[in-house]
Amino acid sequence: MPVTKSSTKAKAARPAAVAAYLASLTPEKRKVIEEARAFVYRHIPKGYAEFMNWGVINWGIPLKEFSNTYNGQPLCYVALGAKKNYNSLYLMGAYESSSGNYTSPFSQKILVDAFRKAGKRLDMGKCCPTSA
């Protein structure tokens, strides 16, 4: 019987710190993510911590401050990440999944108009606004 190689590849370890994550990006991707990160810092309410989770930068409430979450994960308010072909800005406060409505201070019109003005395509996906 012929021997076949496994087609599964081991996943690279995800960076555990924001600095390591940024260092892992290409200079072009790092520049875009750093600009978006600065934007988040200018607008996020005080009291949210920055940490890595799910392979992207998160701002939210870490488990050390609130561990009684429904899924054992930190409560995330905003997340930012660079993927192979696009960047994602996850706005957890922009969408309320039980009703399917956008929440204040965001509205669907504000998001659509802002993406259109920037020349980007808005893709809400699974409650995750991304730009391509």
C-alpha positions as CSV (number, residue, x, y, z in Angstrom):
1,M,0.0,0.0,0.0
2,P,1.5,3.4,-0.9
3,V,2.3,5.8,1.8
4,T,0.6,9.2,1.5
5,K,1.5,12.4,3.2
6,S,-1.0,14.1,5.4
7,S,-2.5,17.1,3.8
8,T,-3.1,18.8,7.1
9,K,-0.6,21.5,8.1
10,A,0.2,22.5,11.6
11,K,-1.2,26.0,12.3
12,A,1.4,28.5,13.3
13,A,1.0,29.7,16.9
14,R,-1.0,32.9,17.2
15,P,0.9,35.8,18.8
16,A,-0.1,36.3,22.4
17,A,0.8,40.0,22.7
18,V,-0.2,42.9,20.5
19,A,3.4,43.9,19.9
20,A,4.2,40.4,18.6
21,Y,1.1,40.4,16.4
22,L,2.0,43.8,14.8
23,A,5.6,42.6,14.3
24,S,4.3,39.5,12.5
25,L,2.6,41.6,9.8
26,T,4.1,42.8,6.6
27,P,5.0,46.5,6.7
28,E,2.1,47.4,4.4
29,K,-0.4,45.5,6.6
30,R,1.1,46.8,9.8
31,K,0.7,50.4,8.6
32,V,-3.0,50.0,7.9
33,I,-3.6,48.1,11.2
34,E,-1.7,50.7,13.2
35,E,-3.7,53.5,11.7
36,A,-7.0,51.7,12.5
37,R,-5.7,50.9,16.0
38,A,-5.0,54.6,16.6
39,F,-8.5,55.4,15.4
40,V,-10.0,52.9,17.8
41,Y,-8.0,54.4,20.7
42,R,-9.3,57.8,19.8
43,H,-12.9,56.7,20.0
44,I,-13.3,53.7,22.4
45,P,-14.8,54.6,25.8
46,K,-12.4,54.6,28.7
47,G,-12.1,51.4,30.7
48,Y,-11.7,48.8,27.9
49,A,-8.5,46.8,27.9
50,E,-6.5,45.9,24.7
51,F,-5.6,42.2,24.4
52,M,-5.1,39.5,21.9
53,N,-7.9,36.9,21.3
54,W,-9.0,34.8,18.3
55,G,-5.8,35.8,16.5
56,V,-6.7,39.5,16.4
57,I,-6.4,42.6,18.5
58,N,-9.4,43.0,20.9
59,W,-10.7,45.8,23.1
60,G,-13.0,44.6,25.9
61,I,-13.2,43.2,29.4
62,P,-10.5,40.6,30.0
63,L,-11.3,37.4,31.9
64,K,-9.2,38.4,34.8
65,E,-11.7,41.3,35.4
66,F,-14.9,39.4,34.5
67,S,-14.7,35.6,34.1
68,N,-18.3,34.6,34.2
69,T,-19.0,34.8,30.5
70,Y,-21.3,32.5,28.6
71,N,-18.5,31.0,26.4
72,G,-15.5,31.3,28.7
73,Q,-14.1,34.1,26.4
74,P,-13.4,37.7,27.3
75,L,-16.2,40.2,26.5
76,C,-15.1,41.9,23.3
77,Y,-16.3,45.3,22.2
78,V,-14.1,46.0,19.2
79,A,-11.6,43.8,17.4
80,L,-9.1,44.5,14.6
81,G,-7.2,42.1,12.4
82,A,-5.3,41.7,9.2
83,K,-6.2,38.6,7.1
84,K,-4.5,37.4,4.0
85,N,-6.6,39.4,1.5
86,Y,-8.5,41.9,3.7
87,N,-8.6,43.7,7.0
88,S,-11.4,43.4,9.5
89,L,-12.8,45.8,12.1
90,Y,-15.3,44.0,14.3
91,L,-17.8,46.3,16.0
92,M,-19.6,44.1,18.5
93,G,-21.6,47.1,19.7
94,A,-23.0,47.9,16.2
95,Y,-25.3,44.9,16.0
96,E,-27.6,43.3,18.5
97,S,-28.0,39.7,17.5
98,S,-31.2,38.8,19.3
99,S,-33.3,41.4,17.5
100,G,-31.2,41.7,14.3
101,N,-31.2,45.5,14.6
102,Y,-28.3,47.9,14.7
103,T,-27.7,49.6,18.0
104,S,-27.1,53.2,19.0
105,P,-24.8,55.1,18.3
106,F,-24.5,53.1,15.0
107,S,-27.1,52.7,12.4
108,Q,-27.0,50.7,9.2
109,K,-27.2,53.9,7.2
110,I,-24.2,55.5,9.0
111,L,-22.1,52.4,8.4
112,V,-23.1,52.0,4.7
113,D,-22.5,55.7,4.0
114,A,-19.1,55.7,5.7
115,F,-17.9,52.7,3.8
116,R,-19.2,54.1,0.5
117,K,-17.5,57.4,1.1
118,A,-14.2,55.6,1.8
119,G,-14.6,53.7,-1.4
120,K,-14.9,50.3,0.4
121,R,-17.5,47.5,0.2
122,L,-19.3,46.9,3.5
123,D,-19.7,43.2,4.3
124,M,-21.5,42.5,7.5
125,G,-21.0,38.8,7.2
126,K,-21.8,37.2,10.5
127,C,-22.0,40.5,12.4
128,C,-18.5,41.4,11.4
129,P,-18.1,44.5,9.3
130,T,-15.1,44.1,7.0
131,S,-13.7,46.1,4.1
132,A,-12.2,44.6,1.0
